[in-house]
Amino acid sequence: MKYISVAIDGPSGAGKSTLARQAAKQLGYLYVDTGAIYRTVALSAVRAGIDPADAPRLIPTLEKLDIRLDYGADGLQHMYLNGEDVSQAIREHAISQHASTVSAIPQVRAFLLDLQRELARNNNVIMDGRDIGTVVLPEAQVKLFLTAAPEARARRRHLELCQRGQDTPFETVLQDIIRRDEQDTNRAIAPLRQAEDAVLVDTTHLDLEQSLHAIVSAIEEKIK
């Protein structure tokens, strides 16, 4: 059986996770949030007292990590670190910032690559991240590049944090978005960029329903 792979890339705060999750539910595909996997590595480093940017100390810990991705009764992706469900812990703002740091380490990317590709080999998937269409699933049948203006992305991220009870100033969120764009775009390993055959979807002026319609329509157009 030939499974369908949908790769959705784009900068931080573009709404990739929310839209990919809802599109997957609508189409009956498996949703894979690769950012959550990197967040889990970042969380493991923080808990071990290791600076996530300290590659020489972090790399030797990878072989001892038990990172598992599963789907609960709620239908959502859950991340497990050494048997513990850390799905909520990895959403803390501080951990989010460290995710980009650990994802720039080549050994971390290599460690997680097989896990991501195995999911695509055995399921129809919608996978989102920074380099899915360019590195992880370069042969994906559908590639989308989801983006929005930094201010729009910061407003959405700020609202999301407030809803979780995390009181982070808007200006801090905006500067984090800008800094992460710079870091993700200019890193030496698997930088954020739009694949040549990816469809660009700009949601700056779209609400959630309109953005979801744009994503699903683009996918259906490619696989029909």
N, C-alpha and C positions, 0 to 999 in steps of 0.2 A: 504493500500500500504506500502510495506517495503522499506524504503529509505536507501541509501548507505551512510555510513559515512567513510571518509578518514581522519585519524589523522596524521599530520606531525609535529614531534617535532625536536628540535635541538638547538644548541647554537646560540648566537647572531651573526648576519652577515653571517649565513650559506646560505642565499639566499632563505629562506623558503617562504617569502611573494611573491617574484617575481615568483618563480617556482610554488608555490601553485596557484597563480592567473592565470598563463598561463595554467597550467594543468586543472584547473576548466573550463576555457574558452574552451579548446580543447575538454573536455569531456561533457560539458553542465551542470556542477555542480555549486552550489552556493559556492563562496569563502568567508570564514570567517577569517579575520585577527584578532586574539584575542589580539595580542600585541597592536593593535590600540585602543582596548577597555581600556587596562590598561594605555596607554599613555593619554587617555582622562581623567581618574581619576587623573593622575599625573598633567595634565594641570589645572584641577579644583583646586587642592591644591595650586599650584604655584600662580594662579590668586587670590586665597583667602588669600595669604600671609602666607600659612602654609607650614612648612618644610615637604616634602613628607615622611620623616622618622619618623615624629612625630605622631605615631598612635593614641594616646589619643585625639589629636586635629582633626585628619583627620576622624576618624571613625564616630563621630556624624554628619558630613556633608554628609555622603553617602545617608541617607534617603531623603535628599532634592535635590539630583542630578537627573536630567532628562537626561539619556544617551540613545541615540537611534542610531541604525545602519540602514542605508538605502543604496540603490543602485541607482546611478544617471544615466542620459542618456548616460554617457560615459561607463556604465557597471561596474564602479569601486565602491568599498565600500566607503561610506562616513560616518564619525562620527559626530554626533550632540550632543552638550553639551548645555542643557537648550535652545534648539531651534536654536543654532548657529552652522553652519557647520565649524568644527574645523579641518578638514582633513589635511590642510596644517600646521596649528599651532602645531599639535602634532608631526610633523616630525622634529621640531627643535632639534638640537643635545642635548641641555640641558634637554629637556623633555624626550628624549629617555633614558637618563641615569637614570632619576627618575622613569621610568616605572618599572624597576626591583625592585626598592625600595618598591613601593606601592604594587607590586604583591606578596611580601613576607609577607604582612599583612593578617592574616587569615580572618578577617572580610571583607576585600576588595574582596578576592577570593570567599567567600560565597555570597557576594552581586552580583557578576557577573556570578556565575555558572549557575543559571537558564536561564539567557539570552542566554548563549552559547548553553545549551542543548536544549532549545526550538527551536532554528534554525535547529538543527540536527533532531529533531523530525518531522519537517514539510518540509524538503528539502533533496535532495541529496547534501551533503556538502563535501568540502575539507577545513578542519580547521587546522590552524597552530599555534604553540605556544611552550610552554616549558613542559606542562604536559597534553597534550590533550589525548594521548594514555594511560596514566597511571591514570589520575584523571577525566578529564572532560568527555571523551568518552571512557571509558575502554572497552566497547563492540563494538567499531568500527570494521567494517569488514576488513578495511585495515589500517595498522599502519606502518609508515615510520619514520626512524630517520635519518635526514639529517645533515651532518657535513662536515667540511673542516678544514685544518690546520689554526691556529690563524692568521698567516701572510697572507694567501690567503683571509680569511674573512676580515681582516683589509684593504687590497688593494681594495676589492670590495666596502666596506663601505666608504672608503676615496673617491673613484671615484664617488659614489652616492652623497656624500655631496658636492663635487666640482661641480657636475652638477646642484645642487640646489643653488649654489652660496655661500655655507658655507665653508669658508676657514679655515679648521681645519687641523693642522699638522698630517702627517701620524703616527708619533710616539705616538701622543696623542690618535688617534683612536685605534692603536694597544694595548696600555696600557688599554684603556677602555674595549676592547674586552676581554683581559686577566682578568681584574678585574671583569667583569660581568660574565664570565665563573665561576670564583671562587664563586661569590655571588649566582648565580643560582644553582650551583651544591651542595652547602653546606647549603642552607637555610633549616630551620626546616620544613616549610610547602611546600608540593608539589615540591620537588627539581627536577632539570633537570636530567633525566635519561632515558635510552633507555628501552622501554617496552620489556618484554621477547619475545613477539611475533611480534616485529617490525622488518622490513627489514632495514638494514643499507645501506645508500647511501652516499658515500664519494665523494664530488665534487672537491676536491683539485686540481686535474689535468684535470677537465672537463670544457669546456666552457659552455655558457648558453644553446645552442642548445643540446649539449650532455647531460647536466644535466636534461633538460626537458624530453628528450627521456627516460632517466633512470627512472625518476619519473613516467611518464605515463605508461611505460612498466611494472613497478612494480605493479601499480594499476590495470591495465588490467589483469595481470597474477592472481591477487588475486580474482577478481570478475567474471572471465570467467566461 
